[in-house]
Amino acid sequence: MYLQDSVLTIFKENFPDLTLNEISKLTGIQKTRVFRILNGSEMRVSELEIFDQINAEFNGSSNIEFLT
């Protein structure tokens, strides 16, 4: 779960003041699912990609290296 933790840590650093509702609207993930993810539930790959894409748009670089 190291990759998930690093993606979430970067997300929280980039957006420290967002509420669950705001994160839900930003990501398109349901509020209850966002709550579970932020409290340690394992992410699905699609959810990881969503958080990483938002981080990449904010920072200009992705945290995930995709296989080609």
C-alpha positions in Angstrom: 0.0 0.0 0.0 3.0 2.3 -0.2 2.0 3.8 -3.5 -1.5 4.6 -2.2 -0.1 6.2 0.9 2.3 8.4 -1.1 -0.4 9.5 -3.5 -2.7 10.4 -0.7 0.0 12.2 1.3 0.8 14.4 -1.8 -2.9 15.0 -2.3 -3.4 16.1 1.3 -0.3 18.4 1.0 -1.7 20.0 -2.2 -5.2 20.4 -0.9 -5.1 20.5 2.9 -8.3 22.4 3.5 -10.8 20.4 1.3 -13.8 18.8 3.0 -15.0 15.3 2.2 -17.8 16.9 0.1 -15.3 19.0 -1.9 -13.0 16.0 -2.5 -16.0 14.0 -3.6 -16.9 16.6 -6.2 -13.3 17.1 -7.3 -12.7 13.3 -7.8 -16.2 12.1 -8.7 -15.9 9.5 -6.0 -18.8 9.1 -3.5 -18.4 10.8 -0.1 -18.6 7.6 1.9 -15.9 6.0 -0.4 -13.7 9.1 0.0 -14.1 8.8 3.8 -13.1 5.1 3.7 -10.1 5.8 1.5 -8.8 8.7 3.7 -9.2 6.4 6.7 -7.0 3.6 5.3 -9.3 1.5 3.1 -7.5 0.0 0.1 -8.1 2.0 -3.1 -9.2 0.6 -6.4 -6.8 1.2 -9.3 -9.3 3.6 -10.9 -9.5 5.7 -7.7 -5.7 5.7 -7.4 -5.5 7.0 -11.0 -8.0 9.8 -10.2 -6.1 11.0 -7.2 -2.8 10.8 -9.1 -4.2 12.7 -12.1 -5.3 15.5 -9.8 -1.9 15.6 -8.2 -0.2 15.6 -11.6 -2.4 18.6 -12.8 -1.5 20.5 -9.6 2.2 19.6 -9.5 2.9 19.0 -13.2 4.3 15.5 -12.6 2.7 12.1 -11.9 3.6 9.9 -8.9 2.9 6.7 -10.9 5.1 5.4 -13.7 2.9 3.6 -16.2 4.1 0.6 -18.1 4.2 1.0 -21.9 
